[in-house]
Amino acid sequence: MGEFKNYDGVLALYHDQGLIPFKLMSFASGVNFTAGLPFVRTSPAHGTAYHIAGKNIASPDSFRSAVFLAMDICKNRIEYDELTSNTLKISRKDHIIDEDITKELQKDDEPTL
């Protein structure tokens, strides 16, 4: 089933609705990210897999990907906060018009202000 190469992700309003198509496309390697929370939450798409826990047969790849995705999201949030924390303040003075600039910008066919 190579259809997963045609998609970047699954967006759903409800967690369980999104996991159905997501698990069908990338069960062993997918990572679930839940947006809109005050903290970062990622998990392997395959879930906990309790039935194979402790048997040394599970692949850690999906879990590793979930951890690395969480780290990337945290780094991106920190970088965004740093870049937007000290922006230039825009000050605006209403009702002040530089008449010289206004006259220069007017075209001949426009009415005079």
DSSP file (Angstrom, degrees, kcal/mol; ACC not computed):
  #  RESIDUE AA STRUCTURE BP1 BP2  ACC     N-H-->O    O-->H-N    N-H-->O    O-->H-N    TCO  KAPPA ALPHA  PHI   PSI    X-CA   Y-CA   Z-CA
    1    1 A M              0   0    0      0, 0.0     3,-0.5     0, 0.0     0, 0.0   0.000 360.0 360.0 360.0  89.4    0.0    0.0    0.0
    2    2 A G    >   +     0   0    0      1,-0.2     3,-1.4     2,-0.1     4,-0.1   0.210 360.0 106.3 -94.1  14.5    2.1    2.9   -1.3
    3    3 A E  G >   +     0   0    0      1,-0.3     3,-2.2     2,-0.2    -1,-0.2   0.730  60.7  78.4 -66.2 -22.0   -0.6    5.5   -1.3
    4    4 A F  G >  S+     0   0    0     -3,-0.5     3,-1.4     1,-0.3    -1,-0.3   0.727  79.2  70.7 -62.6 -19.5    0.9    7.2    1.8
    5    5 A K  G <  S+     0   0    0     -3,-1.4    -1,-0.3     1,-0.3    -2,-0.2   0.666  90.6  61.3 -70.6 -14.4    3.5    8.8   -0.5
    6    6 A N  G <  S+     0   0    0     -3,-2.2     2,-0.3    -4,-0.1    -1,-0.3   0.472 102.4  60.0 -88.1  -2.3    0.7   11.0   -1.9
    7    7 A Y    <   -     0   0    0     -3,-1.4     3,-0.1    -4,-0.2     0, 0.0  -0.932  54.0-163.3-131.0 148.8   -0.1   12.6    1.5
    8    8 A D  S    S-     0   0    0     -2,-0.3     2,-0.3     1,-0.3    -1,-0.1   0.660  75.2 -33.5 -97.4 -22.7    1.7   14.7    4.1
    9    9 A G        -     0   0    0      2,-0.0     2,-0.4    -5,-0.0    -1,-0.3  -0.984  55.4-100.5-177.7 178.3   -0.7   14.1    6.9
   10   10 A V        -     0   0    0     -2,-0.3     2,-0.5    -3,-0.1     8,-0.1  -0.993  26.8-162.7-123.4 125.9   -4.3   13.5    8.1
   11   11 A L        +     0   0    0     -2,-0.4     2,-0.3     7,-0.0     3,-0.1  -0.945  19.8 164.8-111.1 125.7   -6.3   16.4    9.5
   12   12 A A        -     0   0    0     -2,-0.5     3,-0.1     1,-0.1    -2,-0.0  -0.972  43.3-135.6-140.6 152.5   -9.4   15.5   11.5
   13   13 A L  S    S+     0   0    0     -2,-0.3     2,-0.4     1,-0.1    -1,-0.1   0.798  96.5  42.8 -75.2 -29.4  -11.7   17.2   14.0
   14   14 A Y  S  > S-     0   0    0      1,-0.1     4,-1.9    -3,-0.1     5,-0.2  -0.952  79.5-131.3-123.1 140.9  -11.7   14.1   16.2
   15   15 A H  H  > S+     0   0    0     -2,-0.4     4,-1.7     1,-0.2     3,-0.1   0.907 106.4  46.7 -52.3 -52.6   -8.8   12.0   17.3
   16   16 A D  H  > S+     0   0    0      1,-0.2     4,-1.1     2,-0.2    -1,-0.2   0.843 109.6  54.1 -66.5 -34.1  -10.4    8.6   16.5
   17   17 A Q  H  4 S+     0   0    0      1,-0.2    -1,-0.2     2,-0.2    -2,-0.2   0.879 110.9  46.3 -67.2 -36.9  -11.7    9.7   13.1
   18   18 A G  H  X S+     0   0    0     -4,-1.9     4,-1.7     1,-0.2    -2,-0.2   0.819 105.3  60.1 -74.6 -30.8   -8.2   10.8   12.0
   19   19 A L  H  X S+     0   0    0     -4,-1.7     4,-3.0    -5,-0.2     5,-0.3   0.796  93.2  66.5 -71.0 -27.1   -6.5    7.7   13.3
   20   20 A I  H  X S+     0   0    0     -4,-1.1     4,-1.5     2,-0.2    -1,-0.2   0.979 111.4  30.8 -60.5 -58.4   -8.5    5.3   11.0
   21   21 A P  H  > S+     0   0    0      0, 0.0     4,-1.5     0, 0.0    -1,-0.2   0.872 119.9  56.0 -68.3 -32.5   -7.1    6.6    7.7
   22   22 A F  H  X S+     0   0    0     -4,-1.7     4,-2.4     1,-0.2     3,-0.2   0.932 108.5  45.2 -64.3 -46.0   -3.7    7.4    9.3
   23   23 A K  H  X S+     0   0    0     -4,-3.0     4,-0.7     1,-0.2    -1,-0.2   0.833 109.5  56.7 -67.8 -31.8   -3.2    3.9   10.7
   24   24 A L  H  < S+     0   0    0     -4,-1.5    -1,-0.2    -5,-0.3    -2,-0.2   0.852 114.6  38.8 -65.7 -32.5   -4.2    2.4    7.3
   25   25 A M  H  < S+     0   0    0     -4,-1.5   -21,-0.3    -3,-0.2    -2,-0.2   0.832 136.9   8.2 -87.3 -34.1   -1.5    4.4    5.6
   26   26 A S  H  X  +     0   0    0     -4,-2.4     4,-1.9    -5,-0.2    19,-0.2  -0.339  67.8 152.5-149.0  60.4    1.4    4.3    8.0
   27   27 A F  T  < S+     0   0    0     -4,-0.7    19,-0.2     1,-0.2    -1,-0.1   0.924  79.5  36.0 -61.5 -48.7    0.7    1.9   10.9
   28   28 A A  T  4 S+     0   0    0      1,-0.2    34,-0.4    17,-0.1    -1,-0.2   0.749 130.2  27.8 -81.7 -23.8    4.3    1.0   11.7
   29   29 A S  T  4 S+     0   0    0     32,-0.1    -2,-0.2    33,-0.1    -1,-0.2   0.478  90.4 113.1-119.7  -2.6    6.0    4.3   11.1
   30   30 A G     <  -     0   0    0     -4,-1.9    15,-2.5    -8,-0.1     2,-0.4  -0.295  47.8-150.8 -76.8 157.2    3.5    7.0   11.7
   31   31 A V  E     -A   44   0A   0     13,-0.3     2,-0.5    14,-0.1    32,-0.1  -0.996   8.5-143.2-127.9 130.8    3.5    9.6   14.4
   32   32 A N  E     -A   43   0A   0     11,-3.5    11,-1.8    -2,-0.4     2,-0.4  -0.810  16.1-171.9 -94.6 129.1    0.4   11.1   15.9
   33   33 A F  E     -A   42   0A   0     -2,-0.5     2,-0.7     9,-0.2     9,-0.2  -0.990  10.7-153.8-122.0 127.3    0.5   14.9   16.9
   34   34 A T  E     -A   41   0A   0      7,-2.1     7,-0.5    -2,-0.4     3,-0.4  -0.894  17.4-159.8-102.9 114.4   -2.3   16.5   18.8
   35   35 A A        +     0   0    0     -2,-0.7     5,-0.0     1,-0.2     4,-0.0  -0.397  62.8  46.5 -88.0 165.7   -2.5   20.2   18.1
   36   36 A G  S    S+     0   0    0      1,-0.3    -1,-0.2    -2,-0.1     4,-0.1   0.550  79.5 120.7  83.9   9.1   -4.2   22.9   20.2
   37   37 A L  S    S-     0   0    0     -3,-0.4    -1,-0.3     2,-0.3     4,-0.1  -0.708  71.7-122.9-101.2 156.2   -2.8   21.8   23.6
   38   38 A P  S    S+     0   0    0      0, 0.0     2,-0.3     0, 0.0    -1,-0.1   0.497  98.8  43.4 -75.6  -0.1   -0.7   24.0   25.9
   39   39 A F  S    S-     0   0    0      2,-0.0     2,-0.5    -4,-0.0    -2,-0.3  -0.896  97.4 -95.2-135.9 165.8    1.9   21.2   25.8
   40   40 A V        -     0   0    0     -2,-0.3     2,-0.5    -4,-0.1    -5,-0.1  -0.718  39.4-176.4 -87.0 128.0    3.4   19.1   23.0
   41   41 A R  E     +A   34   0A   0     -7,-0.5    -7,-2.1    -2,-0.5     2,-0.3  -0.961  11.5 156.9-129.8 115.5    1.8   15.6   22.6
   42   42 A T  E     +A   33   0A   0     -2,-0.5    -9,-0.2    -9,-0.2    24,-0.1  -0.922   8.7 173.0-128.3 157.9    3.1   13.1   20.2
   43   43 A S  E     -A   32   0A   0    -11,-1.8   -11,-3.5    -2,-0.3     2,-0.1  -0.980  40.2 -90.0-158.5 154.1    2.7    9.3   20.1
   44   44 A P  E >   -A   31   0A   0      0, 0.0     3,-1.3     0, 0.0   -13,-0.3  -0.410  35.6-127.8 -63.5 143.8    3.4    6.4   17.8
   45   45 A A  T 3  S+     0   0    0    -15,-2.5   -14,-0.1     1,-0.3   -17,-0.1   0.794 104.9  62.1 -65.3 -27.4    0.5    5.6   15.5
   46   46 A H  T 3  S-     0   0    0    -16,-0.4     3,-0.4   -19,-0.2    -1,-0.3   0.590  99.8-140.2 -79.4  -8.3    0.5    2.0   16.4
   47   47 A G    <   -     0   0    0     -3,-1.3    -1,-0.2     1,-0.2    -2,-0.0  -0.463  47.0 -36.3  85.4-157.8   -0.3    2.7   20.1
   48   48 A T        -     0   0    0     -2,-0.1    -1,-0.2     5,-0.0    -2,-0.1   0.804  59.4-154.2 -79.4 -31.2    1.1    1.0   23.1
   49   49 A A    >>  +     0   0    0     -3,-0.4     3,-1.6     1,-0.1     4,-0.5   0.929  22.9 171.5  55.5  50.2    1.3   -2.6   21.8
   50   50 A Y  G >4  +     0   0    0      1,-0.3     3,-0.9     2,-0.2    -1,-0.1   0.811  67.6  69.0 -58.2 -31.2    1.0   -4.2   25.2
   51   51 A H  G 34 S+     0   0    0      1,-0.3    -1,-0.3     3,-0.0    -2,-0.1   0.712 110.2  32.5 -66.2 -18.6    0.7   -7.6   23.7
   52   52 A I  G X4>S+     0   0    0     -3,-1.6     3,-1.7     2,-0.0     5,-0.6   0.349  87.8 129.4-116.4   5.8    4.3   -7.5   22.5
   53   53 A A  T <<5S+     0   0    0     -3,-0.9    -4,-0.0    -4,-0.5    -3,-0.0  -0.360  77.8  11.5 -62.6 135.8    5.8   -5.5   25.4
   54   54 A G  T 3 5S+     0   0    0      1,-0.1    -1,-0.3    -2,-0.1    -4,-0.0   0.484 100.0 100.5  78.9   3.5    8.9   -7.0   26.9
   55   55 A K  T < 5S-     0   0    0     -3,-1.7    -2,-0.1     0, 0.0    -1,-0.1   0.421  86.8-125.8-100.2   0.4    9.3   -9.6   24.2
   56   56 A N  T   5S+     0   0    0     -4,-0.2    -3,-0.1     1,-0.1    -4,-0.0   0.838  84.7 102.2  59.4  36.1   12.1   -7.8   22.3
   57   57 A I      < +     0   0    0     -5,-0.6     2,-0.2     2,-0.1    -4,-0.1   0.505  49.5 100.3-121.4 -12.0   10.2   -7.9   19.0
   58   58 A A  S    S-     0   0    0     -6,-0.4    -4,-0.0    -9,-0.1    -9,-0.0  -0.492  70.9-125.9 -77.1 145.3    8.8   -4.4   18.8
   59   59 A S        -     0   0    0     -2,-0.2     3,-0.4     1,-0.1     4,-0.4  -0.774   8.9-154.7 -88.8 132.5   10.5   -1.8   16.6
   60   60 A P  S  > S+     0   0    0      0, 0.0     4,-2.9     0, 0.0     5,-0.2   0.448  71.0  98.4 -83.7   1.3   11.4    1.4   18.4
   61   61 A D  H  > S+     0   0    0      1,-0.2     4,-2.5     2,-0.2     5,-0.2   0.901  82.3  44.8 -60.8 -46.2   11.4    3.4   15.1
   62   62 A S  H  > S+     0   0    0     -3,-0.4     4,-2.1   -34,-0.4    -1,-0.2   0.898 115.5  48.1 -66.7 -39.6    7.9    4.9   15.5
   63   63 A F  H  > S+     0   0    0     -4,-0.4     4,-2.3     2,-0.2    -2,-0.2   0.922 111.6  50.3 -63.9 -43.8    8.5    5.8   19.1
   64   64 A R  H  X S+     0   0    0     -4,-2.9     4,-2.5     1,-0.2    -2,-0.2   0.910 110.1  50.4 -60.5 -43.1   11.8    7.3   18.2
   65   65 A S  H  X S+     0   0    0     -4,-2.5     4,-2.5    -5,-0.2    -1,-0.2   0.881 108.9  52.2 -63.1 -38.0   10.2    9.4   15.5
   66   66 A A  H  X S+     0   0    0     -4,-2.1     4,-2.1     2,-0.2    -2,-0.2   0.903 110.8  47.3 -64.7 -41.1    7.5   10.6   18.0
   67   67 A V  H  X S+     0   0    0     -4,-2.3     4,-2.2     2,-0.2    -2,-0.2   0.924 113.6  47.1 -65.9 -44.8   10.2   11.7   20.4
   68   68 A F  H  X S+     0   0    0     -4,-2.5     4,-2.4     2,-0.2    -2,-0.2   0.876 110.9  51.8 -67.0 -36.7   12.2   13.5   17.7
   69   69 A L  H  X S+     0   0    0     -4,-2.5     4,-2.6     2,-0.2    -1,-0.2   0.925 109.3  50.3 -64.4 -42.7    9.0   15.2   16.3
   70   70 A A  H  X S+     0   0    0     -4,-2.1     4,-2.3     1,-0.2    -2,-0.2   0.905 110.8  49.6 -60.3 -41.5    8.2   16.4   19.8
   71   71 A M  H  X S+     0   0    0     -4,-2.2     4,-2.5     2,-0.2    -1,-0.2   0.917 110.8  49.5 -63.6 -43.4   11.7   17.8   20.2
   72   72 A D  H  X S+     0   0    0     -4,-2.4     4,-2.5     2,-0.2    -2,-0.2   0.907 110.7  49.8 -62.4 -42.3   11.4   19.6   16.8
   73   73 A I  H  X S+     0   0    0     -4,-2.6     4,-2.3     2,-0.2    -1,-0.2   0.917 111.3  49.1 -64.0 -42.8    8.1   21.1   17.7
   74   74 A C  H  X S+     0   0    0     -4,-2.3     4,-2.3     2,-0.2    -2,-0.2   0.927 111.8  48.5 -61.5 -45.3    9.5   22.4   21.0
   75   75 A K  H  X S+     0   0    0     -4,-2.5     4,-2.6     1,-0.2    -2,-0.2   0.908 111.6  50.1 -61.8 -41.9   12.5   23.9   19.3
   76   76 A N  H  X S+     0   0    0     -4,-2.5     4,-2.5     2,-0.2    -1,-0.2   0.883 110.3  49.8 -65.2 -38.3   10.3   25.6   16.7
   77   77 A R  H  X S+     0   0    0     -4,-2.3     4,-2.4     2,-0.2    -2,-0.2   0.908 111.9  47.9 -66.8 -41.2    8.0   27.0   19.4
   78   78 A I  H  X S+     0   0    0     -4,-2.3     4,-2.4     2,-0.2    -2,-0.2   0.924 112.7  48.7 -64.0 -44.4   11.0   28.4   21.3
   79   79 A E  H  X S+     0   0    0     -4,-2.6     4,-2.5     2,-0.2    -2,-0.2   0.910 111.0  50.3 -62.6 -42.3   12.5   29.9   18.2
   80   80 A Y  H  X S+     0   0    0     -4,-2.5     4,-1.9     1,-0.2    -2,-0.2   0.927 110.6  49.7 -61.4 -45.1    9.1   31.5   17.3
   81   81 A D  H  X S+     0   0    0     -4,-2.4     4,-0.7     1,-0.2    -2,-0.2   0.902 112.4  47.7 -61.0 -41.2    8.8   33.0   20.8
   82   82 A E  H >< S+     0   0    0     -4,-2.4     3,-0.5     1,-0.2     4,-0.5   0.911 112.8  48.1 -66.2 -42.0   12.4   34.4   20.5
   83   83 A L  H 3< S+     0   0    0     -4,-2.5    -1,-0.2     1,-0.2    -2,-0.2   0.785 119.3  38.2 -70.9 -27.1   11.8   35.8   17.1
   84   84 A T  H >< S+     0   0    0     -4,-1.9     3,-0.6    -5,-0.2    -1,-0.2   0.390  95.1  83.4-104.6   3.3    8.5   37.5   18.0
   85   85 A S  T << S+     0   0    0     -4,-0.7    -1,-0.1    -3,-0.5    -2,-0.1   0.783  99.7  31.1 -79.6 -26.3    9.3   38.6   21.5
   86   86 A N  T 3  S+     0   0    0     -4,-0.5    -1,-0.2    -3,-0.2     2,-0.1  -0.389  80.9 156.5-131.0  55.5   11.1   41.9   20.6
   87   87 A T    <   -     0   0    0     -3,-0.6     2,-0.2     1,-0.1    -3,-0.1  -0.355  52.2 -89.0 -78.8 162.1    9.5   43.1   17.4
   88   88 A L        -     0   0    0     -2,-0.1     2,-0.4     1,-0.1    -1,-0.1  -0.504  43.3-123.6 -69.7 136.6    9.5   46.7   16.4
   89   89 A K        -     0   0    0     -2,-0.2     2,-0.6    -3,-0.1    -1,-0.1  -0.657  17.3-140.7 -83.9 136.1    6.5   48.7   17.7
   90   90 A I        -     0   0    0     -2,-0.4     2,-0.4     2,-0.0    -1,-0.0  -0.864  17.2-167.4 -98.4 120.5    4.3   50.4   15.1
   91   91 A S        -     0   0    0     -2,-0.6     2,-0.4     2,-0.0    -2,-0.0  -0.894   2.6-168.3-109.2 141.2    3.1   53.8   16.2
   92   92 A R        -     0   0    0     -2,-0.4     2,-0.7     2,-0.0    -2,-0.0  -0.990  12.5-158.0-133.7 128.9    0.4   55.5   14.3
   93   93 A K    >   -     0   0    0     -2,-0.4     3,-0.9     3,-0.1     2,-0.1  -0.913  22.1-145.6-108.0 109.5   -0.8   59.0   14.5
   94   94 A D  T 3  S+     0   0    0     -2,-0.7     3,-0.1     1,-0.2    -2,-0.0  -0.375  73.9  18.0 -74.3 151.7   -4.3   59.3   13.2
   95   95 A H  T 3  S+     0   0    0      1,-0.2     2,-0.6    -2,-0.1    -1,-0.2   0.630  88.8 121.8  66.0  18.7   -5.5   62.4   11.3
   96   96 A I    <   +     0   0    0     -3,-0.9     2,-0.5     2,-0.0    -1,-0.2  -0.950  36.7 178.0-111.5 117.6   -2.1   63.7   10.5
   97   97 A I        -     0   0    0     -2,-0.6     2,-1.0    -3,-0.1     3,-0.1  -0.973  28.9-137.6-123.2 128.3   -1.5   64.1    6.8
   98   98 A D     >  -     0   0    0     -2,-0.5     4,-2.2     1,-0.2     3,-0.2  -0.749  18.0-161.3 -81.6 107.0    1.6   65.5    5.2
   99   99 A E  H  > S+     0   0    0     -2,-1.0     4,-2.3     1,-0.2     5,-0.2   0.818  85.0  57.7 -66.2 -30.9    0.1   67.7    2.6
  100  100 A D  H  > S+     0   0    0      2,-0.2     4,-1.8     1,-0.2    -1,-0.2   0.928 109.9  43.9 -64.1 -43.9    3.3   67.9    0.5
  101  101 A I  H  > S+     0   0    0     -3,-0.2     4,-2.0     1,-0.2    -2,-0.2   0.895 111.6  54.4 -67.3 -39.3    3.4   64.1    0.2
  102  102 A T  H  X S+     0   0    0     -4,-2.2     4,-1.1     1,-0.2    -2,-0.2   0.912 108.7  48.2 -61.3 -42.4   -0.3   64.0   -0.6
  103  103 A K  H  < S+     0   0    0     -4,-2.3     3,-0.2     1,-0.2    -1,-0.2   0.873 110.5  51.6 -66.9 -37.1    0.1   66.5   -3.4
  104  104 A E  H  < S+     0   0    0     -4,-1.8    -1,-0.2     1,-0.2    -2,-0.2   0.857 109.8  49.9 -67.0 -34.4    3.0   64.5   -4.9
  105  105 A L  H  < S+     0   0    0     -4,-2.0    -1,-0.2    -5,-0.1    -2,-0.2   0.695  90.9  97.0 -79.5 -18.8    1.1   61.3   -4.9
  106  106 A Q     <  -     0   0    0     -4,-1.1     2,-0.2    -3,-0.2     6,-0.1  -0.431  68.2-137.6 -73.0 144.4   -2.0   62.7   -6.6
  107  107 A K    >   -     0   0    0     -2,-0.1     3,-1.3     4,-0.1    -1,-0.1  -0.571  25.6-107.4 -93.6 164.8   -2.4   62.3  -10.3
  108  108 A D  T 3  S+     0   0    0      1,-0.3    -1,-0.1    -2,-0.2     4,-0.1   0.828 118.4  50.1 -62.2 -32.7   -3.5   65.0  -12.6
  109  109 A D  T 3  S+     0   0    0      2,-0.1    -1,-0.3     0, 0.0    -3,-0.0   0.472  93.1  92.3 -88.7  -0.1   -6.9   63.4  -13.2
  110  110 A E  S <  S-     0   0    0     -3,-1.3     2,-0.1     1,-0.1    -4,-0.0  -0.653  85.4-103.8 -91.2 149.5   -7.6   62.9   -9.5
  111  111 A P        -     0   0    0      0, 0.0     2,-0.2     0, 0.0    -4,-0.1  -0.382  39.7-105.7 -68.4 151.6   -9.5   65.5   -7.5
  112  112 A T              0   0    0      1,-0.1    -9,-0.0    -4,-0.1    -4,-0.0  -0.546 360.0 360.0 -77.8 140.4   -7.5   67.7   -5.1
  113  113 A L              0   0    0     -2,-0.2    -1,-0.1   -14,-0.1   -10,-0.0   0.461 360.0 360.0 -82.4 360.0   -7.7   67.0   -1.4
